[in-house]
């Protein structure tokens, strides 16, 4: 995988993390940090981005959590 792809994946992960924070749902965030570190650094996201299996797991987890909590109030 080249540097451009890793950078693009890293930026996507950062955006997904921001969405989780903006959902303002503690339960959703707690589920999220089971997979993604709490208060992750860019390096944490880069590590995830470089691992195809882990990257796909994080994407699936994001979709699951988002779909579960998107309409919660």
Beta strands, then each sheet from edge to edge (+ up, - down):
end
